[in-house]
């Protein structure tokens, strides 16, 4: 059975991630390198193409210098 996820949630999460990333002056590539993923990973999250594990949310938050809950404030 294929894994399903909420497009609405992921779209809002991606928009919030993009906002915080740009606020910190980081490119998608810079953030990807910071968390040890390939260049397209952040793009896929910001465009609601990927599900995001909690461990990755924590890594992204640390790289952005925010608390994990701040990524979910939408």
C-alpha positions in Angstrom: 0.0 0.0 0.0 1.4 3.4 -1.0 2.1 5.9 1.7 -0.3 8.9 1.6 0.3 12.3 3.1 -1.7 15.5 3.5 -0.9 17.8 0.6 -2.4 20.7 2.4 -0.2 20.2 5.5 2.9 19.6 3.4 2.2 22.7 1.2 1.9 24.9 4.3 5.0 23.3 5.8 6.9 24.0 2.6 5.8 27.6 2.5 6.9 28.1 6.1 10.2 26.5 5.4 10.8 28.7 2.4 9.9 31.8 4.4 12.3 30.9 7.3 15.1 29.9 4.8 14.9 33.1 2.9 14.7 35.1 6.2 18.0 33.5 7.1 19.5 34.3 3.7 20.1 30.7 2.7 19.6 29.1 -0.7 18.0 25.7 -1.0 21.4 24.3 -1.9 23.1 25.8 1.2 20.4 24.4 3.5 20.6 21.0 1.8 24.3 20.9 2.4 23.9 22.0 6.0 21.6 19.0 6.7 23.5 16.5 4.6 21.0 15.9 1.8 21.1 16.3 -2.0 20.4 19.6 -3.7 16.8 18.8 -4.6 15.7 17.7 -1.1 14.7 21.2 0.1 13.0 22.0 -3.2 10.9 18.8 -2.9 9.8 19.8 0.6 9.0 23.3 -0.3 7.0 22.1 -3.2 5.1 19.5 -1.2 6.6 16.5 -3.0 8.1 14.7 0.0 6.9 13.5 3.3 9.2 14.8 6.1 10.3 12.6 9.0 10.5 14.2 12.5 14.2 13.7 12.6 14.7 15.7 9.5 12.4 18.5 10.8 14.8 18.7 13.8 17.8 18.9 11.5 16.3 21.6 9.4 15.3 23.6 12.5 18.9 23.4 13.9 20.3 24.5 10.5 17.9 27.5 10.5 18.6 28.4 14.1 15.0 28.0 15.1 13.0 25.6 17.4 11.3 22.7 15.5 7.8 24.0 16.5 8.5 27.2 14.6 8.5 25.3 11.3 4.9 24.2 12.2 3.6 27.7 12.9 1.3 28.2 9.9 
